[in-house]
Amino acid sequence: MKYCAFLRGVNVKGTNMKMADVCKVFQDAGTENVISVLASGNIIFSSDEKMEELKSILEKSMSEYFNYEAFLFVKTEKETENIWKANPFSDKVGFHKYAFVGNKNIENVLMKEFQEAVKAEGEEGEIVNNIFYWQVPKGNTVDSGFGKILGKKSLKDQFTSRNLNTFEKIIKKF
């Protein structure tokens, strides 16, 4: 089975790692056909293990090798493709589009936070197929009310996000 692991917090805020090292950790943990897509912690691999077991094994391996608390979220090739295809937003000049992958029901937590946050003009959030999607004006991603919420320590092990362009690049590598 082919999977993509989405690592949280890679190459930001002092957590720097080379993707070649990350791929080696995945291989040493028993996965095969390991490749990285971009330097933001997107690892495509094959395994016969179940997703829940992979998450546990890979988080433990990453934490031990890099000496940090690793959080990652595993999706099948089909699930990854469906996230990209289900994007509810049309292309809008001057906006970024993101999808969030994470623990079960995190989309509802994110929607609640989004609804309570101060929003920029044109900023939108929507849930499709249990995935939270966010559209935000370029330049406002980190500074928006919702963007500031995303860094909450209480949420750090719950999800990660990727620009939808990243999903397209991942799909092309499968």
Contact map, one row per residue, 1 for C-alpha under 8 A:
111000000000000000000000000000000000000000000111000000000000000000000000000100000000000000000000000000000000000000000000000000000000000000000000000000000000000000000000000000
111100000000000000000000000000000000000000011110000000000000000000000000000110000000000000000000000000000000000000000000000000000000000000000000000000000000000000000000000001
111110000000000000000000000000000000000000011110000000000000000000000000011110000000000000000000000000000000000000000000000000000000000000000000000000000000000000000000000000
011111000000000000000000000000000000000001111000000000000000000000000000011110010000000000000000000000000000000000000000000000000000000000000000000000000000000000000000000000
001111100000000000000000000000000000000011110000000000000000000000000001111000000000000000000000000000000000000000000000000000000000000000000000000000000000000000000000000000
000111110000000000000000000000000000000011100000000000000000000000000001110000000000000000000000000010000000000000000000000000000000000000000000000000000000000100000000000000
000011111100000000000000000000000000000111000000000000000000000000000111100000000000000000000000000000000000000000000000000000000000000000000000000000000000000100000000000000
000001111100000000000000000000000000000010000000000000000000000000000111000000000000000000000000000000000000000000000000000000000000000000000000000000000001001110000000000000
000000111111101000000000000000000000000000000000000000000000000000000000000000000000000000000000000000000000000000000000000000000000000000000000000000000000000100000000000000
000000111111001110000000000000000000001110000000000000000000000000000000000000000000000000000000000000000000000000000000000000000000000000000000000000000000000000000000000000
000000001111111110000000000000000000001100000000000000000000000000000000000000000000000000000000000000000000000000000000000000000000000000000000000000000000000000000000000000
000000001111111100000000000000000000000000000000000000000000000000000000000000000000000000000000000000000000000000000000000000000000000000000000000000000000000000000000000000
000000001011111000000000000000000000000000000000000000000000000000000000000000000000000000000000000000000000000000000000000000000000000000000000000000000000000000000000000000
000000000011111100000000000000000000000000000000000000000000000000000000000000000000000000000000000000000000000000000000000000000000000000000000000000000000000000000000000000
000000001111111110000000000000000000000000000000000000000000000000000000000000000000000000000000000000000000000000000000000000000000000000000000000000000000000000000000000000
000000000111011111000000000000000000000000000000000000000000000000000000000000000000000000000000000000000000000000000000000000000000000000000000000000000000000000000000000000
000000000110001111101100000000000000000000000000000000000000000001000000000000000000000000000000000000000000000000000000000000000000000000000000000000000000000000000000000000
000000000000000111111100000000000000001000000000000000000000000000000000000000000000000000000000000000000000000000000000000000000000000000000000000000000000000000000000000000
000000000000000011111110000000000001001010000000000000000000000000000000000000000000000000000000000000000000000000000000000000000000000000000000000000000000000000000000000000
000000000000000001111111000000000001000000000000000000000000000000000000000000000000000000000000000000000000000000000000000000000000000000000000000000000000000000000000000000
000000000000000011111111100000000000000000000000000000000000000000000000000000000000000000000000000000000000000000000000000000000000000000000000000000000000000000000000000000
000000000000000011111111110000000000000000000000000000000000010000000000000000000000000000000000000000000000000000000000000000000000000000000000000000000000000000000000000000
000000000000000000111111111000000111000000100000000000000000000000000000000000000000000000000000000000000000000000000000000000000000000000000000000000000000000000000000000000
000000000000000000011111111100000000000000000000000000000000000000000000000000000000000000000000000000000000000000000000000000000000000000000000000000000000000000000000000000
000000000000000000001111111110000000000000000000000000000000110010000000000000000000000000000000000000000000000000000000000000000000000000000000000000000000000000000000000000
000000000000000000000111111111110100000000000000000000000100100000000000000000000000000000000000000000000000000000000000000000000000000000000000000000000000000000000000000000
000000000000000000000011111111110100000000000000000000000000000000000000000000000000000000000000000000000000000000000000000000000000000000000000000000000000000000000000000000
000000000000000000000001111111100000000000000000000000000000000000000000000000000000000000000000000000000000000000000000000000000000000000000000000000000000000000000000000000
000000000000000000000000111111100000000000000000000000001100100000000000000000000000000000000000000000000000000000000000000000000000000000000000000000000000000000000000000000
000000000000000000000000011111110000000000000010000000000000000000000000000000000000000000000000000000000000000000000000000000000000000000000000000000000000000000000000000000
000000000000000000000000011111111100000000001110000000000000000000000000000000000000000000000000000000000000000000000000000000000000000000000000000000000000000000000000000000
000000000000000000000000011001111100000000001110000000000000000000000000000000000000000000000000000000000000000000000000000000000000000000000000000000000000000000000000000000
000000000000000000000000000000111110000000011100000000000000000000000000000000000000000000000000000000000000000000000000000000000000000000000000000000000000000000000000000000
000000000000000000000010011000111111000000111100000000000000000000000000000000000000000000000000000000000000000000000000000000000000000000000000000000000000000000000000000000
000000000000000000000010000000001111100000111000000000000000000000000000000000000000000000000000000000000000000000000000000000000000000000000000000000000000000000000000000000
000000000000000000110010000000000111111011110000000000000000000000000000000000000000000000000000000000000000000000000000000000000000000000000000000000000000000000000000000000
000000000000000000000000000000000011111111110000000000000000000000000000000000000000000000000000000000000000000000000000000000000000000000000000000000000000000000000000110010
000000000000000000000000000000000001111111000000000000000000000000000000000000000000000000000000000000000000000000000000000000000000000000000000000000000000000000000000000000
000000000110000001100000000000000001111111000000000000000000000000000000000000000000000000000000000000000000000000000000000000000000000000000000000000000000000000000000000000
000000100110000000000000000000000000111111000000000000000000000000000000000000000000000000000000000000000000000000000000000000000000000000000000000000000000000000000000000000
000011110100000000100000000000000001111111100000000000000000000000000000000000000000000000000000000000000000000000000000000000000000000000000000000000000000000000000000000000
000111100000000000000000000000000001111111110000000000000000000000000000000000000000000000000000000000000000000000000000000000000000000000000000000000000000000000000000010000
000111000000000000000010000000000111100011111000000000000000000000000000000000000000000000000000000000000000000000000000000000000000000000000000000000000000000000000000000000
011110000000000000000000000000001111100001111100000000000000000000000000000000000000000000000000000000000000000000000000000000000000000000000000000000000000000000000000010001
011100000000000000000000000000111110000000111110000000000000000000000000000000000000000000000000000000000000000000000000000000000000000000000000000000000000000000000000000000
111000000000000000000000000000111100000000011111000000000000000000000000000000000000000000000000000000000000000000000000000000000000000000000000000000000000000000000000000000
111000000000000000000000000001110000000000001111100000000000000000000000000000000000000000000000000000000000000000000000000000000000000000000000000000000000000000000000000000
100000000000000000000000000000000000000000000111110000000000000000000000000000000000000000000000000000000000000000000000000000000000000000000000000000000000000000000000000000
000000000000000000000000000000000000000000000011111011000000000000000000000000000000000000000000000000000000000000000000000000000000000000000000000000000000000000000000000000
000000000000000000000000000000000000000000000001111111000000000000000000000000000000000000000000000000000000000000000000000000000000000000000000000000000000000000000000000000
000000000000000000000000000000000000000000000000111111100000000000000000011000000000000000000000000000000000000000000000000000000000000000000000000000000000000000000000000000
000000000000000000000000000000000000000000000000011111110000000000000000000000000000000000000000000000000000000000000000000000000000000000000000000000000000000000000000000000
000000000000000000000000000000000000000000000000111111111000000000000000000000000000000000000000000000000000000000000000000000000000000000000000000000000000000000000000000000
000000000000000000000000000000000000000000000000111111111100000000000000010000000000000000000000000000000000000000000000000000000000000000000000000000000000000000000000000000
000000000000000000000000000000000000000000000000001111111110000000000001110000000000000000000000000000000000000000000000000000000000000000000000000000000000000000000000000000
000000000000000000000000000000000000000000000000000111111111000000000000000000000000000000000000000000000000000000000000000000000000000000000000000000000000000000000000000000
000000000000000000000000000010000000000000000000000011111111100000000000000000000000000000000000000000000000000000000000000000000000000000000000000000000000000000000000000000
000000000000000000000000010010000000000000000000000001111111110000000001000000000000000000000000000000000000000000000000000000000000000000000000000000000000000000000000000000
000000000000000000000000000000000000000000000000000000111111111000001111000000000000000000000000000000000000000000000000000000000000000000000000000000000000000000000000000000
000000000000000000000000000000000000000000000000000000011111111100000100000000000000000000000000000000000000000000000000000000000000000000000000000000000000000000000000000000
000000000000000000000000110010000000000000000000000000001111111110000000000000000000000000000000000000000000000000000000000000000000000000000000000000000000000000000000000000
000000000000000000000100100000000000000000000000000000000111111111110100000000000000000000000000000000000000000000000000000000000000000000000000000000000000000000000000000000
000000000000000000000000000000000000000000000000000000000011111111111100000000000000000000000000000000000000000000000000000000000000000000000000000000000000000000000000000000
000000000000000000000000000000000000000000000000000000000001111111110000000000000000000000000000000000000000000000000000000000000000000000000000000000000000000000000000000000
000000000000000000000000100000000000000000000000000000000000111111100000000000000000000000000000000000000000000000000000000000000000000000000000000000000000000000000000000000
000000000000000010000000000000000000000000000000000000000000011111110000000000000000000000000000000000000000000000000000000000000000000000000000000000000000000000000000000000
000000000000000000000000000000000000000000000000000000000000011111111000000000000000000000000000000000000000000000000000000000000000000000000000000000000000000000000000000000
000000000000000000000000000000000000000000000000000000000000011101111100000000000000000000000000000000000000000000000000000000000000000000000000000000000000000000000000000000
000000000000000000000000000000000000000000000000000000000010001000111110000000000000000000000000000000000000000000000000000000000000000000000000000000000000000000000000000000
000000110000000000000000000000000000000000000000000000000011011000011111000000000000000000000000000000000000000000000000000000000000000000000000000000000000000000000000000000
000000110000000000000000000000000000000000000000000000000010000000001111100000000000000000000000000000000000000000000000000000000000000000000000000000000001100000000000000000
000011110000000000000000000000000000000000000000000000100110000000000111110000000000000000000000000000000000000000000000000000000000000000000000000000000000000100000000000000
000011100000000000000000000000000000000000000000000000100000000000000011111000000000000000000000000011100000000000000000000000000000000000000000000000000000001100000000000000
001111000000000000000000000000000000000000000000001001100000000000000001111100000000000000000000000000000000000000000000000000000000000000000000000000000000000000000000000000
001110000000000000000000000000000000000000000000001000000000000000000000111111110000000000000000000000000000000000000000000000000000000000000000000000000000000000000000000000
111100000000000000000000000000000000000000000000000000000000000000000000011111110000000000000000000000000000000000000000000000000000000000000000000000000000000000000000000000
011100000000000000000000000000000000000000000000000000000000000000000000001111111000000000000000000000000000000000000000000000000000000000000000000000000000000000000000001001
000000000000000000000000000000000000000000000000000000000000000000000000001111111100000000000000000000000000000000000000000000000000000000000000000000000000000000000000000000
000000000000000000000000000000000000000000000000000000000000000000000000001111111110000000000000000000000000000000000000000000000000000000000000000000000000000000000000000000
000100000000000000000000000000000000000000000000000000000000000000000000001111111111000000000000000000000000000000000000000000000000000000000000000000000000000000000010001000
000000000000000000000000000000000000000000000000000000000000000000000000000011111111100000000000000000000000000000000000000000000000000000000000000000000000000000000010001000
000000000000000000000000000000000000000000000000000000000000000000000000000001111111110000000000000000000000000000000000000000000000000000000000000000000000000000000000000000
000000000000000000000000000000000000000000000000000000000000000000000000000000111111111000000000001000000000000000000000000000000010000000000000000000000000000000000010000000
000000000000000000000000000000000000000000000000000000000000000000000000000000011111111000000000000000000000000000000000000000000000000000000000000000000000000000010011000000
000000000000000000000000000000000000000000000000000000000000000000000000000000001111111000000000000000000000000000000000000000000000000000000000000000000000000000000000000000
000000000000000000000000000000000000000000000000000000000000000000000000000000000111111100000000000000000000000000000000000000011000000000000000000000000000000000000000000000
000000000000000000000000000000000000000000000000000000000000000000000000000000000011111110000000001000000000000000000000000000010000100000000000000000000000000000010000000000
000000000000000000000000000000000000000000000000000000000000000000000000000000000000011111000000000000000000000000000000000001010000100000000000000000000000000000000000000000
000000000000000000000000000000000000000000000000000000000000000000000000000000000000001111100000100000000000000000000000000000000000001000000000000000000000000000000000000000
000000000000000000000000000000000000000000000000000000000000000000000000000000000000000111110000000000000000000000000000000000000000000000000000000000000000000000000000000000
000000000000000000000000000000000000000000000000000000000000000000000000000000000000000011111010000000000000000000000000000000000000000000000000000000000000000000000000000000
000000000000000000000000000000000000000000000000000000000000000000000000000000000000000001111110000000000000000000000000000000000000000000000000000000000000000000000000000000
000000000000000000000000000000000000000000000000000000000000000000000000000000000000000000111110000000000000000000000000000000000000000000000000000000000000000000000000000000
000000000000000000000000000000000000000000000000000000000000000000000000000000000000000000011111000000000000000000000000000000000000000011000000000000000000000000000000000000
000000000000000000000000000000000000000000000000000000000000000000000000000000000000000000111111100000000000000000000000000000000000001111000000000000000000000000000000000000
000000000000000000000000000000000000000000000000000000000000000000000000000000000000000000000111110000000000000000000000000000000000001111001000000000000000000000100000000000
000000000000000000000000000000000000000000000000000000000000000000000000000000000000000010000011111000000000000000000000000000000000111100000000000000000000000000110000000000
000000000000000000000000000000000000000000000000000000000000000000000000000000000000000000000001111100000000000000000000000000000000111000000000000000000000000011110000000000
000000000000000000000000000000000000000000000000000000000000000000000000000000000010001000000000111110000000000000000000000000000011110000000000000000000000000011110000000000
000000000000000000000000000000000000000000000000000000000000000000000000000000000000000000000000011111000010000000000000000000000011100000000000000000000000001111000000000000
000001000000000000000000000000000000000000000000000000000000000000000000100000000000000000000000001111100000000000000000000000000011000000000000000000000000001110000000000000
000000000000000000000000000000000000000000000000000000000000000000000000100000000000000000000000000111110100000000000000000000000000000000000000000000000000011100000000000000
000000000000000000000000000000000000000000000000000000000000000000000000100000000000000000000000000011111100000000000000000000000000000000000000000000000000011000000000000000
000000000000000000000000000000000000000000000000000000000000000000000000000000000000000000000000000001111110000000000000000000000000000000000000000000000000000000000000000000
000000000000000000000000000000000000000000000000000000000000000000000000000000000000000000000000000000111111100000000000000000000100000000000000000000000000000000000000000000
000000000000000000000000000000000000000000000000000000000000000000000000000000000000000000000000000001111111110000000000000000000000000000000000000000000000011000000000000000
000000000000000000000000000000000000000000000000000000000000000000000000000000000000000000000000000100011111111000000000000000100111000000000000000000000000000000000000000000
000000000000000000000000000000000000000000000000000000000000000000000000000000000000000000000000000000001111111100000000000000000001000000000000000000000000000000000000000000
000000000000000000000000000000000000000000000000000000000000000000000000000000000000000000000000000000001111111110000000000000000000000000000000000000000000000000000000000000
000000000000000000000000000000000000000000000000000000000000000000000000000000000000000000000000000000000111111111000000000000000001000000000000000000000000000000000000000000
000000000000000000000000000000000000000000000000000000000000000000000000000000000000000000000000000000000011111111100000000011100001000000000000000000000000000000000000000000
000000000000000000000000000000000000000000000000000000000000000000000000000000000000000000000000000000000001111111110000000000000000000000000000000000000000000000000000000000
000000000000000000000000000000000000000000000000000000000000000000000000000000000000000000000000000000000000111111111000000000000000000000000000010010000000000000000000000000
000000000000000000000000000000000000000000000000000000000000000000000000000000000000000000000000000000000000011111111000000010000000000000000000010000000000000000000000000000
000000000000000000000000000000000000000000000000000000000000000000000000000000000000000000000000000000000000001111111000000000000000000000000000000000000000000000000000000000
000000000000000000000000000000000000000000000000000000000000000000000000000000000000000000000000000000000000000111111100000000000000000000000000000000000000000000000000000000
000000000000000000000000000000000000000000000000000000000000000000000000000000000000000000000000000000000000000011111110000000000000000000000000110000000000000000000000000000
000000000000000000000000000000000000000000000000000000000000000000000000000000000000000000000000000000000000000000011111000000000000000000000001110000000000000000000000000000
000000000000000000000000000000000000000000000000000000000000000000000000000000000000000000000000000000000000000000001111101000000000000000000001110000000000000000000000000000
000000000000000000000000000000000000000000000000000000000000000000000000000000000000000000000000000000000000000000000111111000000000000110010001000000000000000000000000000000
000000000000000000000000000000000000000000000000000000000000000000000000000000000000000000000000000000000000000000000011111000000000000010000000000000000000000000000000000000
000000000000000000000000000000000000000000000000000000000000000000000000000000000000000000000000000000000000000000000001111100000000001110000000000000000000000000000000000000
000000000000000000000000000000000000000000000000000000000000000000000000000000000000000000000000000000000000000000000011111110000000011110000000000000000000000000000000000000
000000000000000000000000000000000000000000000000000000000000000000000000000000000000000000000000000000000000000000000000011111000000011100000000000000000000000000000000000000
000000000000000000000000000000000000000000000000000000000000000000000000000000000000000000000000000000000000001001000000001111100001111000000000000000000000000000000000000000
000000000000000000000000000000000000000000000000000000000000000000000000000000000000000100000000000000000000001000000000000111110001110000000000000000000000000000000000000000
000000000000000000000000000000000000000000000000000000000000000000000000000000000000000000000000000000000010001000000000000011111111100000000000000000000000000000000000000000
000000000000000000000000000000000000000000000000000000000000000000000000000000000000011100000000000000000000000000000000000001111111100000000000000000000000000000000000000000
000000000000000000000000000000000000000000000000000000000000000000000000000000000000010000000000000000000000000000000000000000111110000000000000000000000000000000000000000000
000000000000000000000000000000000000000000000000000000000000000000000000000000000000000000000000000000001010000000000000000000111111000000000000000000000000000000000000000000
000000000000000000000000000000000000000000000000000000000000000000000000000000000010000000000000001110000010000000000000000000111111100000000000000000000000000000000000000000
000000000000000000000000000000000000000000000000000000000000000000000000000000000000000000000000001110000011011000000000000011110111110000000000000000000000000000000000000000
000000000000000000000000000000000000000000000000000000000000000000000000000000000000001100000000111100000000000000000000000011110011111000000000000000000000000000000000000000
000000000000000000000000000000000000000000000000000000000000000000000000000000000000000000000000111000000000000000000000001111000001111100000000000000000000000000000000000000
000000000000000000000000000000000000000000000000000000000000000000000000000000000000000010000011110000000000000000000000011110000000111110000000000000000000000000000000000000
000000000000000000000000000000000000000000000000000000000000000000000000000000000000000000000011100000000000000000000001011100000000011111011000000000000000000000000000000000
000000000000000000000000000000000000000000000000000000000000000000000000000000000000000000000111000000000000000000000001111000000000001111111000000000000000000000000000000000
000000000000000000000000000000000000000000000000000000000000000000000000000000000000000000000111000000000000000000000000000000000000000111111000000000000000000000000000000000
000000000000000000000000000000000000000000000000000000000000000000000000000000000000000000000000000000000000000000000000000000000000000011111110000000000000000000000000000000
000000000000000000000000000000000000000000000000000000000000000000000000000000000000000000000000000000000000000000000001000000000000000111111111001000000000000000000000000000
000000000000000000000000000000000000000000000000000000000000000000000000000000000000000000000001000000000000000000000000000000000000000111111111001000000000000000000000000000
000000000000000000000000000000000000000000000000000000000000000000000000000000000000000000000000000000000000000000000000000000000000000000111111001100000000000000000000000000
000000000000000000000000000000000000000000000000000000000000000000000000000000000000000000000000000000000000000000000000000000000000000000111111101100000000000000000000000000
000000000000000000000000000000000000000000000000000000000000000000000000000000000000000000000000000000000000000000000111000000000000000000011111111100000000000000000000000000
000000000000000000000000000000000000000000000000000000000000000000000000000000000000000000000000000000000000000000001110000000000000000000000011111110000000000000000000000000
000000000000000000000000000000000000000000000000000000000000000000000000000000000000000000000000000000000000000011001110000000000000000000000001111111000000000000000000000000
000000000000000000000000000000000000000000000000000000000000000000000000000000000000000000000000000000000000000000000000000000000000000000011111111111100000000000000000000000
000000000000000000000000000000000000000000000000000000000000000000000000000000000000000000000000000000000000000000000000000000000000000000000111111111110000000000000000000000
000000000000000000000000000000000000000000000000000000000000000000000000000000000000000000000000000000000000000010000000000000000000000000000000111111110000000000000000000000
000000000000000000000000000000000000000000000000000000000000000000000000000000000000000000000000000000000000000000000000000000000000000000000000011111110010000000000000000000
000000000000000000000000000000000000000000000000000000000000000000000000000000000000000000000000000000000000000000000000000000000000000000000000001111111011000000000000000000
000000000000000000000000000000000000000000000000000000000000000000000000000000000000000000000000000000000000000000000000000000000000000000000000000111111111000000000000000000
000000000000000000000000000000000000000000000000000000000000000000000000000000000000000000000000000000000000000000000000000000000000000000000000000000111111000000000000000000
000000000000000000000000000000000000000000000000000000000000000000000000000000000000000000000000000000000000000000000000000000000000000000000000000000011111100000000000000000
000000000000000000000000000000000000000000000000000000000000000000000000000000000000000000000000000000000000000000000000000000000000000000000000000001111111111000000000000000
000000010000000000000000000000000000000000000000000000000000000000000010000000000000000000000000000000000000000000000000000000000000000000000000000000111111111000000000000000
000000000000000000000000000000000000000000000000000000000000000000000010000000000000000000000000000000000000000000000000000000000000000000000000000000000111111000000000000000
000000000000000000000000000000000000000000000000000000000000000000000000000000000000000000000000000001100100000000000000000000000000000000000000000000000011111100000000000000
000000010000000000000000000000000000000000000000000000000000000000000000100000000000000000000000000111100100000000000000000000000000000000000000000000000011111110000000000000
000001111000000000000000000000000000000000000000000000000000000000000001100000000000000000000000000111000000000000000000000000000000000000000000000000000000011111000000000000
000000010000000000000000000000000000000000000000000000000000000000000000000000000000000000000000011110000000000000000000000000000000000000000000000000000000001111100000000000
000000000000000000000000000000000000000000000000000000000000000000000000000000000000000000000000011100000000000000000000000000000000000000000000000000000000000111110110000000
000000000000000000000000000000000000000000000000000000000000000000000000000000000000000000000001111000000000000000000000000000000000000000000000000000000000000011111110000000
000000000000000000000000000000000000000000000000000000000000000000000000000000000001001000000000111000000000000000000000000000000000000000000000000000000000000001111111000000
000000000000000000000000000000000000000000000000000000000000000000000000000000000000000000000000000000000000000000000000000000000000000000000000000000000000000000111111100000
000000000000000000000000000000000000000000000000000000000000000000000000000000000000000000000000000000000000000000000000000000000000000000000000000000000000000001111111110000
000000000000000000000000000000000000000000000000000000000000000000000000000000011011000000000000000000000000000000000000000000000000000000000000000000000000000001111111111000
000000000000000000000000000000000000000000000000000000000000000000000000000000000001000000000000000000000000000000000000000000000000000000000000000000000000000000011111111100
000000000000000000000000000000000000100000000000000000000000000000000000000000000000000000000000000000000000000000000000000000000000000000000000000000000000000000001111111110
000000000000000000000000000000000000100001010000000000000000000000000000000000000000000000000000000000000000000000000000000000000000000000000000000000000000000000000111111111
000000000000000000000000000000000000000000000000000000000000000000000000000010011000000000000000000000000000000000000000000000000000000000000000000000000000000000000011111111
000000000000000000000000000000000000000000000000000000000000000000000000000000000000000000000000000000000000000000000000000000000000000000000000000000000000000000000001111111
000000000000000000000000000000000000100000000000000000000000000000000000000000000000000000000000000000000000000000000000000000000000000000000000000000000000000000000000111111
010000000000000000000000000000000000000000010000000000000000000000000000000010000000000000000000000000000000000000000000000000000000000000000000000000000000000000000000011111
